[in-house]
Amino acid sequence: MNDDLELADLLGEAPPRGPDPGFRFDVLARVAERNRRRSMAARALRQVAVFFAIGLVFPVVQAAGLDWSSAQPVLIVAGALTAAAATALLTIGGPGLVVSRSRALLRAPLLRV
């Protein structure tokens, strides 16, 4: 009886000798919550930055003297290149991937309602 833990165990005050699964679960839950909050904050900051950039583009372009009639050919070319890039990305994976992606794109707005 030289061990202090044995004496404390006899009194019922000794800490448990094995690992505490409740503590481990609490630590994992806290780490998961912190990661979730960090990813939400990063996503929110990214959205704010994108919307700020989009909102800043229009006044800067207008201040540069670019109006709709002179920008229309550039926008048509940008739209055509975007459509070509989207078609290329969808068709590289084959017809099965194109169908599954198009179904997912069509289904996503319906699931949000």
C-alpha positions as CSV (number, residue, x, y, z in Angstrom):
1,M,0.0,0.0,0.0
2,N,2.7,2.4,-0.9
3,D,0.9,3.6,-4.0
4,D,-1.0,6.9,-3.5
5,L,-3.5,5.9,-6.2
6,E,-4.3,2.7,-4.4
7,L,-5.0,4.6,-1.2
8,A,-7.1,7.2,-3.0
9,D,-8.9,4.4,-4.7
10,L,-9.8,2.9,-1.4
11,L,-11.3,6.2,-0.4
12,G,-13.2,6.5,-3.7
13,E,-11.4,9.6,-4.8
14,A,-8.9,8.2,-7.3
15,P,-9.1,9.4,-10.9
16,P,-10.0,6.6,-13.4
17,R,-7.0,4.6,-14.5
18,G,-8.1,4.1,-18.1
19,P,-8.6,6.7,-20.9
20,D,-11.7,8.8,-20.5
21,P,-13.8,8.4,-23.7
22,G,-16.1,11.3,-22.7
23,F,-13.1,13.6,-22.7
24,R,-11.9,12.4,-26.0
25,F,-15.3,12.8,-27.5
26,D,-15.6,16.4,-26.2
27,V,-12.2,17.2,-27.6
28,L,-13.1,15.8,-31.0
29,A,-16.4,17.6,-30.9
30,R,-14.7,20.9,-30.1
31,V,-12.1,20.4,-32.9
32,A,-14.9,19.6,-35.4
33,E,-16.9,22.7,-34.3
34,R,-13.8,24.9,-34.6
35,N,-13.0,23.5,-38.1
36,R,-16.7,24.0,-39.2
37,R,-16.6,27.6,-37.9
38,R,-13.3,28.3,-39.6
39,S,-14.5,26.9,-43.0
40,M,-17.8,28.9,-42.7
41,A,-15.8,32.1,-42.0
42,A,-13.5,31.5,-44.9
43,R,-16.5,30.8,-47.2
44,A,-18.3,34.0,-46.0
45,L,-15.1,36.1,-46.5
46,R,-14.7,34.6,-50.0
47,Q,-18.3,35.5,-50.9
48,V,-17.9,39.1,-49.6
49,A,-14.7,39.5,-51.6
50,V,-16.3,38.2,-54.8
51,F,-19.3,40.4,-54.4
52,F,-17.2,43.4,-53.6
53,A,-15.0,42.8,-56.7
54,I,-18.1,42.4,-58.9
55,G,-19.6,45.6,-57.4
56,L,-16.3,47.5,-57.9
57,V,-15.9,46.4,-61.6
58,F,-18.9,48.3,-62.8
59,P,-18.0,51.8,-61.4
60,V,-14.3,51.4,-62.5
61,V,-15.3,50.4,-66.0
62,Q,-17.8,53.3,-66.2
63,A,-15.1,55.7,-64.9
64,A,-12.7,54.4,-67.6
65,G,-15.2,55.6,-70.2
66,L,-16.4,52.1,-71.4
67,D,-20.1,52.1,-72.3
68,W,-22.4,49.3,-73.3
69,S,-22.1,49.8,-77.1
70,S,-18.3,49.6,-77.1
71,A,-18.2,46.7,-74.6
72,Q,-20.8,44.5,-76.3
73,P,-18.4,42.8,-78.7
74,V,-16.0,41.9,-75.9
75,L,-18.9,40.5,-73.8
76,I,-20.1,38.4,-76.7
77,V,-16.6,36.9,-77.2
78,A,-16.3,36.3,-73.4
79,G,-19.7,34.6,-73.4
80,A,-18.8,32.4,-76.4
81,L,-15.5,31.4,-74.7
82,T,-17.3,30.6,-71.5
83,A,-19.8,28.4,-73.4
84,A,-17.0,26.7,-75.2
85,A,-15.0,26.1,-72.0
86,A,-18.1,24.7,-70.3
87,T,-18.9,22.4,-73.2
88,A,-15.3,21.2,-73.3
89,L,-15.2,20.5,-69.6
90,L,-18.5,18.6,-69.7
91,T,-17.6,16.5,-72.8
92,I,-14.1,15.5,-71.7
93,G,-15.5,13.1,-69.2
94,G,-17.7,11.3,-71.7
95,P,-21.4,11.1,-72.2
96,G,-22.2,9.4,-68.9
97,L,-20.5,12.2,-66.9
98,V,-22.2,14.8,-69.0
99,V,-25.6,13.4,-68.3
100,S,-24.9,13.0,-64.5
101,R,-23.5,16.5,-64.2
102,S,-26.4,18.0,-66.2
103,R,-28.9,16.1,-64.0
104,A,-27.1,17.3,-60.9
105,L,-27.1,20.9,-62.2
106,L,-30.8,20.7,-62.9
107,R,-31.7,18.9,-59.6
108,A,-29.7,21.3,-57.3
109,P,-32.1,24.3,-57.7
110,L,-35.1,22.0,-57.1
111,L,-33.6,20.6,-53.9
112,R,-33.0,24.1,-52.4
113,V,-36.7,25.0,-52.6
